């Protein structure tokens, strides 16, 4: 039983390590889209295609992605805190 648990936790750890960069890229692109369009959260999601909505739902709504999403969000906030935004 201990071996099965160890294998399952190892597989999930590898899954998390793979998903963190994917989640980070998704968070960055979503934030850029929000800034670029300057619309509310609901308006942007209403304008997305069905495929984009499903991709967002699967990346953000899956409980398996909770840990990678939290880690990627934390990394994104730390990295974006040091950036200086220059307006055109």
C-alpha positions in Angstrom: 0.0 0.0 0.0 2.9 2.4 0.8 4.4 1.7 -2.6 1.2 2.5 -4.4 0.8 5.8 -2.5 4.5 6.7 -3.2 4.1 6.0 -6.9 0.8 8.0 -7.1 2.4 11.0 -5.3 5.5 10.8 -7.6 3.3 10.8 -10.7 1.4 13.8 -9.4 4.6 15.6 -8.5 5.9 15.1 -12.1 2.5 16.2 -13.4 2.7 19.4 -11.3 6.2 20.1 -12.6 5.0 19.8 -16.2 1.9 21.9 -15.6 3.5 24.9 -13.8 5.0 26.4 -17.0 1.8 25.8 -18.9 -0.2 27.5 -16.2 2.3 30.4 -15.9 2.0 31.0 -19.7 -1.8 30.9 -19.5 -1.9 33.3 -16.6 0.4 35.7 -18.4 -1.6 35.6 -21.7 -4.9 36.1 -19.8 -3.5 39.1 -17.9 -2.2 40.6 -21.2 -5.6 40.1 -22.8 -7.4 41.8 -19.9 -5.0 44.8 -20.1 -5.2 45.1 -23.9 -9.0 44.9 -24.2 -9.7 46.9 -21.0 -13.0 45.0 -20.5 -14.5 43.2 -17.6 -13.8 39.6 -16.8 -17.3 38.5 -18.0 -17.2 40.5 -21.2 -13.9 38.9 -22.2 -15.1 35.4 -21.5 -18.3 36.1 -23.4 -16.3 37.1 -26.5 -14.1 34.0 -26.4 -14.8 31.1 -28.8 -16.2 27.9 -27.4 -12.8 26.2 -27.8 -11.0 29.0 -25.8 -13.6 28.8 -23.1 -13.2 25.1 -22.8 -9.4 25.4 -22.6 -9.7 28.0 -19.9 -12.2 25.9 -18.0 -10.0 22.8 -18.2 -6.8 24.6 -17.1 -8.4 26.5 -14.3 -11.3 24.4 -13.2 -9.7 21.0 -12.8 -8.8 20.1 -9.2 -5.7 18.2 -10.4 -4.4 21.6 -11.6 -5.0 23.4 -8.3 -1.5 23.1 -6.9 0.3 24.0 -10.2 -2.1 27.0 -10.7 -1.4 28.3 -7.2 2.4 27.9 -7.7 2.3 29.5 -11.1 0.1 32.4 -9.8 2.6 32.9 -6.9 5.6 33.0 -9.4 3.7 35.3 -11.7 2.9 37.8 -8.9 6.5 37.8 -7.7 8.0 38.3 -11.2 5.5 40.9 -12.3 6.0 42.9 -9.1 9.5 43.9 -10.1 8.5 45.0 -13.6 8.0 48.6 -14.5 5.1 49.3 -16.8 5.8 51.9 -19.5 2.7 53.5 -21.1 3.0 54.2 -24.8 
